[in-house]
Amino acid sequence: MMSSYYHPAKEADMAAMTEPLCLERDVCRVIELLDRLQRTGELPPPKLQALQRVLQSKFCAAIREVYEQLYDTLDIVGGPEVRAQATAKATVAAFAASEGHAHPRVVELPKTEEGLGFNIMGGKEQNSPIYISRVIPGGVADRQGGLKRGDQLLSVNGVSVEGEHHEKAVELLKAAQGSVKLVVRYTPKVLEEMEARFEKIRSARRRQQHTSYSLVYSQHVSMWCAPIHIM
């Protein structure tokens, strides 16, 4: 007859994997410890102050937010250590991909009957990223803050939309229940270039409307040129 044994360490690991990760308390504790060390004079104050500035910076907060979001959504088989290693690599990859641009941010919006309150445009079918083209004044996204016109949409609830078709992003946004977590990166110049390119297509379409071919073509183009309001 086989006996079952209680493994407290294993149960602790399983509990850690099911709880949402929150590193903010840990960062606060480190900052408090640095304050204490400054008062005791155990370490040179300039070095402690420099480390405090890093921990309190917006960049550090952005890294923490992206890390937490990835940790909670990555589909990883293994214990907390394996998940932490995979999350660290994914976080580094996300910031490396944004080199030369603004760093990624996590924006969480409640999903209500009035919709999310923003428009998106772009996608794989027009060889461009998916962008927030408009934040509706007075809408959910506008009231919550955090989301801006010119933000590139990187993922929706942990599912990457980089290199995906426009409709994929729309489906993910509409399927979200309760709330939606977006990872975005602010690159307004690319959106302006994309809109200028679309305007040229529209102008060419208007000039060619006298042929039956151009009518069919215009219907196809308008499907992905027109921003989609996310309800």
Residue, then its C-alpha position, 0 to 999 in steps of 0.5 A: m500500500m502506497s503512503s502519501y506524504y505532505h510536502p510543505a515546500k512543494e505546496a508553497d511553490m504551487a501557491a506561489m504559482t497561483e497568486p498574482l505576482c506583485l513586486e512593488r512591496d519588495v521594491c519599497r522594502v529595498i528603498e526603506l533598507l537603503d534609507r536605513l543604511q544611509r542613516t547608519g553610514e555603513l555605505p557611501p551615501p552617493k552610491l545609495q542615493a544613485l541606487q534609490r533613484v534607479l529603483q524610484s524611476k519610471f523606467c524601473a516601474a515599467i520593467r516591474e509592470v511588464y515583468e509582472q504581466l508576463y509572469d502571470t500570463l506566460d504558459i510555462v511548465g515548471g516551478p517558480e524558478v523556471r517561470a521566473q527565468a522565462t519571464a526575465k528573458a521575455t522581459v529583456a526581449a520586450f525591452a530590447a525590441s523597443e530599443g530606440h523607442a519608448h519603453p513598453r508600458v502596461v495599461e489595464l482598462p475595465k471592460t464595460e458595456e460602453g466599450l473600451g473607448f479607443n480606435i485601432m488601425g494597422g495590422k499584418e495585411q498592410n505590413s504595419p504594426i497595430y496602433i491606437s489611432r484615437v482615444i475617444p474623449g470621455g470614454v473609458a480609456d480617456r477617463q482611466g488615463g495611461l493610453k495615448r494616441g500613437d501607442q503601438l499595441l504589443s499584446v492583449n491579455g498576454v497574447s502578442v499581436e505583433g505581426e498579427h492581422h488587424e482582426k486578431a487584435v479586434e477579436l482579442l479586445k472584444a473577447a476580454q471579460g471584466s478587464v483587459k491588460l494591454v502592453v503598449r509602446y509610444t511611437p507616434k512618428v510611426l503612426e503618423e507615417m502610416e496614416a500618411r501612407f493610408e491617405k495616399i491610398r485613399s487619394a488614389r482610390r478617389r481618383q480612380q473611382h470611375t472604373s469598376y476595378s477601383l470600386v472593388y479595390s476601394q472596398h477592400v482597402s477601406m476595410w483596413c484603412a479605417p480605424i476600428h472603434i473598440m466596443 
